[in-house]
Amino acid sequence: MPIVVNLDVMMARRKMSLNELASRVDLTLANLSILKNNHAKAVRFTTLEAICRALDCQPGDILEYVPGDLDEAGAPE
């Protein structure tokens, strides 16, 4: 998928753990982990808004468009 989620990068910049972010945005650790590891097929705007609020960032800091087809591991096919 050409959309890459850079949630781990923003979490590292803000020195925030997955557990802390999950509690701040009221998501299960499992669902947040799916998003962080680029396995999510969709994200609700309300979830994206909560993540941006918790990390003090913009959606473009988290989501990135990478042209071309990528496999599930994020490598070009």
OpenMM code with the backbone's topology and positions (N, CA, C; nanometers):
from openmm import Vec3, app, unit

residues = "MET PRO ILE VAL VAL ASN LEU ASP VAL MET MET ALA ARG ARG LYS MET SER LEU ASN GLU LEU ALA SER ARG VAL ASP LEU THR LEU ALA ASN LEU SER ILE LEU LYS ASN ASN HIS ALA LYS ALA VAL ARG PHE THR THR LEU GLU ALA ILE CYS ARG ALA LEU ASP CYS GLN PRO GLY ASP ILE LEU GLU TYR VAL PRO GLY ASP LEU ASP GLU ALA GLY ALA PRO GLU".split()
positions = [
    Vec3(0.0844, -0.1178, 0.0000),
    Vec3(0.0000, 0.0000, 0.0000),
    Vec3(0.0889, 0.1241, 0.0000),
    Vec3(0.0565, 0.2227, -0.0829),
    Vec3(0.1435, 0.3395, -0.0940),
    Vec3(0.1316, 0.4409, 0.0202),
    Vec3(0.0428, 0.4180, 0.1173),
    Vec3(0.0347, 0.5057, 0.2342),
    Vec3(0.1119, 0.4406, 0.3485),
    Vec3(0.2094, 0.5122, 0.4015),
    Vec3(0.2931, 0.4609, 0.5098),
    Vec3(0.2613, 0.5388, 0.6366),
    Vec3(0.2468, 0.4673, 0.7472),
    Vec3(0.2184, 0.5294, 0.8760),
    Vec3(0.3498, 0.5437, 0.9527),
    Vec3(0.3867, 0.6668, 0.9815),
    Vec3(0.5114, 0.6961, 1.0529),
    Vec3(0.4846, 0.7263, 1.2009),
    Vec3(0.3930, 0.6533, 1.2582),
    Vec3(0.3560, 0.6770, 1.3974),
    Vec3(0.4735, 0.6539, 1.4909),
    Vec3(0.5523, 0.5518, 1.4643),
    Vec3(0.6681, 0.5233, 1.5503),
    Vec3(0.7695, 0.6373, 1.5505),
    Vec3(0.7835, 0.7053, 1.4370),
    Vec3(0.8765, 0.8183, 1.4278),
    Vec3(0.8291, 0.9324, 1.5172),
    Vec3(0.6998, 0.9651, 1.5084),
    Vec3(0.6463, 1.0745, 1.5898),
    Vec3(0.6483, 1.0385, 1.7381),
    Vec3(0.6221, 0.9140, 1.7699),
    Vec3(0.6267, 0.8705, 1.9097),
    Vec3(0.7693, 0.8852, 1.9636),
    Vec3(0.8673, 0.8499, 1.8844),
    Vec3(1.0066, 0.8613, 1.9270),
    Vec3(1.0449, 1.0087, 1.9461),
    Vec3(0.9998, 1.0944, 1.8549),
    Vec3(1.0292, 1.2377, 1.8667),
    Vec3(0.9692, 1.2970, 1.9939),
    Vec3(0.8529, 1.2463, 2.0321),
    Vec3(0.7838, 1.2975, 2.1509),
    Vec3(0.8183, 1.2179, 2.2774),
    Vec3(0.9042, 1.1162, 2.2587),
    Vec3(0.9450, 1.0291, 2.3705),
    Vec3(0.8232, 0.9709, 2.4424),
    Vec3(0.7308, 0.9178, 2.3627),
    Vec3(0.6079, 0.8620, 2.4162),
    Vec3(0.6000, 0.7133, 2.3826),
    Vec3(0.5654, 0.6336, 2.4807),
    Vec3(0.5526, 0.4892, 2.4599),
    Vec3(0.4180, 0.4561, 2.3967),
    Vec3(0.4083, 0.3376, 2.3414),
    Vec3(0.2830, 0.2906, 2.2830),
    Vec3(0.1752, 0.2816, 2.3909),
    Vec3(0.2124, 0.2370, 2.5104),
    Vec3(0.1161, 0.2284, 2.6200),
    Vec3(0.0607, 0.3657, 2.6565),
    Vec3(0.1486, 0.4651, 2.6662),
    Vec3(0.1042, 0.5996, 2.7014),
    Vec3(0.0131, 0.6576, 2.5938),
    Vec3(0.0514, 0.6401, 2.4678),
    Vec3(-0.0311, 0.6921, 2.3590),
    Vec3(-0.1663, 0.6228, 2.3558),
    Vec3(-0.1677, 0.4923, 2.3753),
    Vec3(-0.2938, 0.4175, 2.3749),
    Vec3(-0.3884, 0.4705, 2.4819),
    Vec3(-0.3368, 0.4997, 2.5992),
    Vec3(-0.4232, 0.5509, 2.7056),
    Vec3(-0.4690, 0.6934, 2.6758),
    Vec3(-0.3850, 0.7747, 2.6140),
    Vec3(-0.4220, 0.9130, 2.5817),
    Vec3(-0.5283, 0.9215, 2.4732),
    Vec3(-0.5243, 0.8286, 2.3776),
    Vec3(-0.6202, 0.8341, 2.2662),
    Vec3(-0.7353, 0.7355, 2.2845),
    Vec3(-0.7340, 0.6645, 2.3959),
    Vec3(-0.8407, 0.5700, 2.4290),
    Vec3(-0.8582, 0.4627, 2.3213),
    Vec3(-0.7461, 0.4025, 2.2811),
    Vec3(-0.7453, 0.2899, 2.1882),
    Vec3(-0.6802, 0.1714, 2.2571),
    Vec3(-0.7178, 0.0519, 2.2137),
    Vec3(-0.6500, -0.0649, 2.2696),
    Vec3(-0.5072, -0.0672, 2.2178),
    Vec3(-0.4222, -0.1272, 2.2952),
    Vec3(-0.2818, -0.1412, 2.2550),
    Vec3(-0.2721, -0.2192, 2.1239),
    Vec3(-0.3554, -0.3210, 2.1086),
    Vec3(-0.3537, -0.4032, 1.9868),
    Vec3(-0.3900, -0.3201, 1.8635),
    Vec3(-0.4941, -0.2388, 1.8729),
    Vec3(-0.5349, -0.1575, 1.7578),
    Vec3(-0.4322, -0.0509, 1.7242),
    Vec3(-0.3736, 0.0097, 1.8235),
    Vec3(-0.2701, 0.1091, 1.7990),
    Vec3(-0.1460, 0.0439, 1.7386),
    Vec3(-0.1139, -0.0752, 1.7823),
    Vec3(-0.0001, -0.1491, 1.7284),
    Vec3(-0.0225, -0.1838, 1.5810),
    Vec3(-0.1444, -0.2203, 1.5450),
    Vec3(-0.1779, -0.2492, 1.4048),
    Vec3(-0.1529, -0.1264, 1.3188),
    Vec3(-0.1935, -0.0111, 1.3689),
    Vec3(-0.1727, 0.1131, 1.2959),
    Vec3(-0.0233, 0.1451, 1.2862),
    Vec3(0.0478, 0.1341, 1.3970),
    Vec3(0.1908, 0.1662, 1.4025),
    Vec3(0.2734, 0.0775, 1.3088),
    Vec3(0.2333, -0.0474, 1.2939),
    Vec3(0.3091, -0.1424, 1.2125),
    Vec3(0.2620, -0.1500, 1.0672),
    Vec3(0.1861, -0.0488, 1.0233),
    Vec3(0.1390, -0.0403, 0.8844),
    Vec3(0.0514, -0.1576, 0.8417),
    Vec3(-0.0262, -0.2134, 0.9329),
    Vec3(-0.1161, -0.3229, 0.8977),
    Vec3(-0.2611, -0.2774, 0.8901),
    Vec3(-0.2878, -0.1516, 0.9209),
    Vec3(-0.4242, -0.0995, 0.9181),
    Vec3(-0.4667, -0.0722, 0.7743),
    Vec3(-0.5915, -0.0996, 0.7443),
    Vec3(-0.6467, -0.0713, 0.6116),
    Vec3(-0.7171, 0.0638, 0.6096),
    Vec3(-0.7503, 0.1160, 0.7267),
    Vec3(-0.8203, 0.2447, 0.7363),
    Vec3(-0.7960, 0.3027, 0.8750),
    Vec3(-0.8202, 0.4325, 0.8860),
    Vec3(-0.8131, 0.4987, 1.0159),
    Vec3(-0.9245, 0.6030, 1.0195),
    Vec3(-0.9973, 0.6068, 1.1278),
    Vec3(-1.1042, 0.7059, 1.1426),
    Vec3(-1.0421, 0.8430, 1.1664),
    Vec3(-1.1103, 0.9457, 1.1161),
    Vec3(-1.0627, 1.0818, 1.1383),
    Vec3(-1.0605, 1.1155, 1.2865),
    Vec3(-1.1552, 1.0626, 1.3624),
    Vec3(-1.1560, 1.0902, 1.5066),
    Vec3(-1.0330, 1.0298, 1.5740),
    Vec3(-0.9906, 0.9128, 1.5275),
    Vec3(-0.8697, 0.8498, 1.5811),
    Vec3(-0.7466, 0.9302, 1.5409),
    Vec3(-0.7410, 0.9695, 1.4148),
    Vec3(-0.6283, 1.0499, 1.3663),
    Vec3(-0.6213, 1.1827, 1.4422),
    Vec3(-0.7363, 1.2434, 1.4666),
    Vec3(-0.7409, 1.3684, 1.5422),
    Vec3(-0.6874, 1.3488, 1.6843),
    Vec3(-0.7293, 1.2413, 1.7501),
    Vec3(-0.6832, 1.2140, 1.8870),
    Vec3(-0.5326, 1.1890, 1.8912),
    Vec3(-0.4802, 1.1171, 1.7923),
    Vec3(-0.3360, 1.0905, 1.7859),
    Vec3(-0.2595, 1.2207, 1.7644),
    Vec3(-0.3083, 1.3038, 1.6717),
    Vec3(-0.2419, 1.4318, 1.6451),
    Vec3(-0.2449, 1.5213, 1.7687),
    Vec3(-0.3563, 1.5203, 1.8415),
    Vec3(-0.3661, 1.6007, 1.9632),
    Vec3(-0.2663, 1.5513, 2.0675),
    Vec3(-0.2592, 1.4192, 2.0856),
    Vec3(-0.1702, 1.3611, 2.1869),
    Vec3(-0.0230, 1.3822, 2.1528),
    Vec3(0.0100, 1.3782, 2.0238),
    Vec3(0.1495, 1.3920, 1.9811),
    Vec3(0.1846, 1.5346, 1.9380),
    Vec3(0.0864, 1.6247, 1.9425),
    Vec3(0.1065, 1.7637, 1.9015),
    Vec3(0.1704, 1.7691, 1.7633),
    Vec3(0.1002, 1.7102, 1.6649),
    Vec3(0.1520, 1.7049, 1.5287),
    Vec3(0.0379, 1.7198, 1.4291),
    Vec3(0.0711, 1.7186, 1.3036),
    Vec3(-0.0250, 1.7265, 1.1945),
    Vec3(-0.0423, 1.5878, 1.1325),
    Vec3(-0.1570, 1.5609, 1.0660),
    Vec3(-0.1755, 1.4304, 1.0011),
    Vec3(-0.0629, 1.3958, 0.9035),
    Vec3(-0.0092, 1.4957, 0.8357),
    Vec3(0.1005, 1.4730, 0.7418),
    Vec3(0.2302, 1.4302, 0.8087),
    Vec3(0.2404, 1.4529, 0.9396),
    Vec3(0.3579, 1.4053, 1.0129),
    Vec3(0.3496, 1.2551, 1.0367),
    Vec3(0.2288, 1.2021, 1.0308),
    Vec3(0.2058, 1.0602, 1.0597),
    Vec3(0.1851, 0.9791, 0.9329),
    Vec3(0.1112, 1.0352, 0.8381),
    Vec3(0.0797, 0.9638, 0.7143),
    Vec3(0.1657, 1.0160, 0.6002),
    Vec3(0.2193, 0.9240, 0.5214),
    Vec3(0.3057, 0.9604, 0.4096),
    Vec3(0.2659, 0.8800, 0.2870),
    Vec3(0.2580, 0.9468, 0.1727),
    Vec3(0.2308, 0.8794, 0.0464),
    Vec3(0.3630, 0.8444, -0.0196),
    Vec3(0.3813, 0.7157, -0.0497),
    Vec3(0.5016, 0.6681, -0.1180),
    Vec3(0.4566, 0.6074, -0.2503),
    Vec3(0.4903, 0.6706, -0.3619),
    Vec3(0.4444, 0.6197, -0.4915),
    Vec3(0.4910, 0.4762, -0.5171),
    Vec3(0.4100, 0.4031, -0.5916),
    Vec3(0.4421, 0.2654, -0.6248),
    Vec3(0.3737, 0.1691, -0.5318),
    Vec3(0.3663, 0.0450, -0.5739),
    Vec3(0.3038, -0.0586, -0.4923),
    Vec3(0.4039, -0.1144, -0.3932),
    Vec3(0.3617, -0.1285, -0.2690),
    Vec3(0.4446, -0.1879, -0.1652),
    Vec3(0.3772, -0.3135, -0.1149),
    Vec3(0.4561, -0.4113, -0.0750),
    Vec3(0.3975, -0.5306, -0.0152),
    Vec3(0.3667, -0.5006, 0.1316),
    Vec3(0.3157, -0.6000, 0.2044),
    Vec3(0.2762, -0.5773, 0.3437),
    Vec3(0.3926, -0.5426, 0.4340),
    Vec3(0.5140, -0.5788, 0.3967),
    Vec3(0.6319, -0.5459, 0.4772),
    Vec3(0.6825, -0.4063, 0.4463),
    Vec3(0.6199, -0.3399, 0.3462),
    Vec3(0.6608, -0.2051, 0.3120),
    Vec3(0.7688, -0.2009, 0.2048),
    Vec3(0.8006, -0.3166, 0.1459),
    Vec3(0.9040, -0.3226, 0.0428),
    Vec3(0.8375, -0.3190, -0.0960),
    Vec3(0.9046, -0.2613, -0.1956),
    Vec3(0.8493, -0.2611, -0.3312),
    Vec3(0.8270, -0.4028, -0.3817),
    Vec3(0.7167, -0.4196, -0.4552),
    Vec3(0.6877, -0.5526, -0.5103),
    Vec3(0.7590, -0.5729, -0.6414),
] * unit.nanometer
topology = app.Topology()
chain = topology.addChain("A")
for resn in residues:
    res = topology.addResidue(resn, chain)
    for name in ("N", "CA", "C"):
        topology.addAtom(name, app.Element.getBySymbol(name[0]), res)
